[in-house]
Amino acid sequence: MTDLCRLHYLTSGNPGSPAVLFLHGFLGAGSDWEETISALSEEFYCVAPDLPGHGQTTKSSNPKAYSMNGAARALQATLDELRIAQCAVVGYSMGGRLTLYLAALHPERWTRVVVESASPGIENPSERAERQRLDEKKAEELEKGDFEAFLQSWYQQPLFESLKRDRARFQRLLGQRKNNDPLELAKSLRGMSTGAQPSLWNKLPQLEVPLLVMAGEYDTKYRQIGERLAGLCKKASFTTVSNAGHNVHVENRKEFIKQLRHFLTEQPEVNHAKNQVATKRQVQRHQIP
C-alpha cells in the first residue's frame, strides 16, 4: 500500500453495532463529526477518518494517494482493518463527492448512503477544465505559506455566509482548520477537487443503494443539485434542512441528526426529489499500521 495514505481515524460505539462511516469536507478532519457521532454511538459503531491531506493522516509522496481513487482505496483498507464488510456512509461536501464515488464504483460495500451538500461532479468538460485551473491556483496559494489569508478567503464564499452568523462557533471551526498542513491540503485540492473528480451524473440511474440527499435551506446551489441528484436515483430522497446553509451538520446539528437517525434506522421512503423542511461513549483515535 505504498501508494496509499494510512488514515488516522476516530471510532465511537460498540463494534458489534451497525457501522457508519463519516467523511468530512475540505479543510476538515474526522473530529468534525464528534458531536454527531456522540449522539449516535449508542446505536451505531461510528468511524470518522481524516481523509488524505487532512488532520493526522500520514503523508505520501505519491500524488495518486490524494486522488478520489486513492482515497477510496485507503478507506476500504481502513474498513478491512476494522473488519467491517458493509456499512452506511455519510459524506459532507468533498466527503459527499467521495461518498458518491464510493457508492457508484463500489456499491456492494454500502448499506445506505447519505450525501450532504455535495455534487456528482461537473458534466461539461470545458467547465471542468476551467474549475481545475481555478483549483490549481488555490493549491498554489496554499503552498505560498499564508494559510491564514487562504482560510479567510475560503470562508468569504457565499456558501458559508450563514455559517458565520454564529461568530463564536465560526471562530472555533476556524481554529480547528488551522490544525491542517497547507502543503498537504494543496495535494488534496489537486487530487480531489470538483475540477479533478470525474463526473458521476451518468452513473446515478444505476445506483441501487438507498440514498438520502440533504442540503440547507439557505444553500440554493446545492438544493438544486441535490433535487436533481435524488431524482436520477432509484432509491433516493431529498431533504431540505431548515435554518442551515452549506454546512448542515454544524449549523442545524439537531435536525441533521434527527434526519440521519431516521434514515439509518427506518426503511427509507423512496420518493424522488422529496422535499422536507426539515449518552456519550469515549472516542478512540487510531491509525492503521
N, C-alpha and C positions, 0 to 999 in steps of 0.2 A: 504493500500500500504506500510505496514511496511517492506516488503522485497524488496522495490524498492528505488533507489536513486531519490531524487527530482532534476530534471535537471534545472540548470541555462541555459538561452538561450538568444540570441540576435534576434531581428526582425528588418526588414527594408522593407519599401514599403507600399503599400495600402492593407489592409486586404481583400479588395474586389477583388484583382487581383489573378490570378492563383498562388498557393503556391508552393514553392520549399524548401525542407528540405536538409540542408548541414551537412554532417557528417565528422568530422576531423579524422586525423590519431593518432597513439600512440604518446604520449608526447605533443599533440596539444591541442587546445581549439576551441570553436566556433568562437572566434575572428580571427582565422587563415583565415577565409573566408571574412573578412570585405571588402577588396579591390575588391574581386569578386562580392559580393552581392551589393556593392555600384554602380557597373556598370550595375546591372540587376534590381535594385529596382524600376525603372520607369515602368517596365513591369510585375514584379512578386513580390509577398509577400514572402520574404526570411526569413527563420527560421534557426538559427545556434546554436544548443545546445552544451554545454560541456558534453561529454559522461561520464558515471560513472568512477570515479577515476581521473578525469581531471578538470582543471580550478576551477570554483566556484560552481560546483555541490556539493550538500550535501553528507556527508559521510554516510556509512551504516556499521553496524556490521555484516550484513548477506552476506556471500560470493556469494550467488546466485544473489545478486543485480549487481554484476560485470560480470556476465556471458552474453553470447550472448542473451539468453532468457530474462534475467533481463534487459539488455539494450534495447531490442526490446519492452518490456512491458512499460518501462519508457518513451520511445519515443512515443508510442501510447497514453500514458496518457497525454503527453505534447500536442500532436496534438488534443486530445479530449478537453483539457483545452482551446485551441485556436479555437475550433470549426472547425477544418479542417478535413473533412471526407475523402478527397482524395487529393493527391498532388504528384508532382515529387520528387524524392530523388536522391541526388548526394553524393557519398562517396569516400573518398581518403584512400588508404592503409588499415589500420584497419577499418576505416569507410566504405571503399569499401567492405570489407568482411562482415561487418554488413549489408550493403545495399543489398548484395546478399542473406543474411539470411532472411532479411525482405521481399524481392521480392519472395523468394521461399516459405516461410511459410505464408505470409500474402499478396498475390498478389492483393487482392481486394482493397487494400488501396492506390496503387501507379498508377499514370497515365503514368509515364515514369521513367526510371531508368538509372542512369549514374554511371559507375564504373571506377575509376581512379587508376591504378597501384595496383590492388588487385587480390587475388586468391580465388577460391571457397573452398580452403582447401587442405589438404594432403590426398590423396586416400589410400596410403599404411598404414595399422595400425601400423606396427613396426616403420616406418619412423615418423608417427605422435607421437608415444610414445617417440621417441628419441628427437623430437623437443620440446615436453612438458618438458622433462628433462632439456634441454638447457634453456627453458623459465623460469623454476623454479630457475635455477642457476642465471639468470639475475634478477629475482624478489628478491632473497636473497641479491644480490649486492645492489639493491635499498634500502633494509632495513638496510644495514650496515651504511648508512648515508653519504657516499661520493658521493653525487649527481653530483658534477662537474666531477668527474672521470667517472661516468656512462655515462654522456652526451658525453664526449669526446670519450669514447669507442664506443658508439652507432653510432656516426656520422663518425667513421672510416670505417664503412661498405661501400663496393664498390658502393652500391646503391646510396649513397649520394655524390659521388665524384664530379659530375657536379654541385650540389647544392652549393658546397664550392668554386666554381670558382669566384663567386662574394663575396669577403670577407666581405664587409660591410653588404650585405644582410644576409649572414650566421650568422654574429655576432648578428644582430637584432633578427633573429629567435632563436638563442641560448639563448638570454636574455629572450625571451618570454617563452621558455621551462622551465626556472628556476622558473617561477611562479607556477608550479605544486608542489604538495606534493608527495615526493618519496614513502611514505608509501601507499598512495592511488594508485599511479602508479603500485606498486607491486601487489595490488589486481586486477587491470585491466589486468596486464600481465598474472596472473594466470587464470583469468576467460575468457579472450577474445583473447588470443594469437592464432597464427596459429596452435600450438600444441593442444590447448584446444578446438578449434571450430570443430564441426562435418564437415565431407566432404560433399559438396553440389553438386559435379560433376554429380551424378546420377539424381539430380532434375532439372538440366538445360534444358533438352529436353522438359519438361512440362511447362516451363516458357513462358507465353503468353504476358507479358508486353513488350512494345517497350524498347529496351536496347541499350545504347551506351557504348562501352568499349574503354577506352583511355589509352595510355601508351606513355612515352617519347622515342625518337629515341635512346637515349643512354642507355636505360634500357632494355637490351636484355632479361633478365629473364622474365620480366612482359609483354614484347611484345609477347613472345612465349605463355605465359599463356593466355594473352588477345585474341590472334588469335584463340586459341583452344576453349576458353570460348565462344566467339561470334559464332564460328562455330557450337556449340551444341545447340544454342538457335534459336527459330523460328523467332523472330523479332529483330535480333541483327545486329549491325555493329561494326567494329573495326577501330579505327583511331590511327595512329602514329602521335604524335605532334613533330615537328622539334625543335631542339635546347633546348631540355629538357631531364632530366633524370627521376628519380622516382617521384619527387615532381613537377608534370607538372604544376599545377595551380600557383605555385610560380615561377618556372624557365622560363616559357613562358606564363604568365598570359593573354596576349593579344590574343594569338591563342587559348588558353583554353576557354576563354570567347566567342570568335567567334564561336567555335565548339559547345559549350554548348548552346548558344542562338539559333543557327540554329536548333539544335535538339529539343529544348523546344518549338520553335515557328512554325516549319515546320513539315509536315508529314514526319517522318523519313523513309529513304530509307532502305528497308530490303535487305541486301546483306551480306551474311555470310562472316565473316573474311575480310570485305572490308578494304583496307589499304589506308589511305590518309596521305601524309606528310603535315602533316597539320600545368544627374545632380544628385549629391548625395542626399540621404534622411537621416535623422537622424537615427542612430542605437539605438534601445531601448534594455535595458537589463532587464531580468525577471527571476523569479524563481517561479515555480508553488507552490501554497500553500499546 
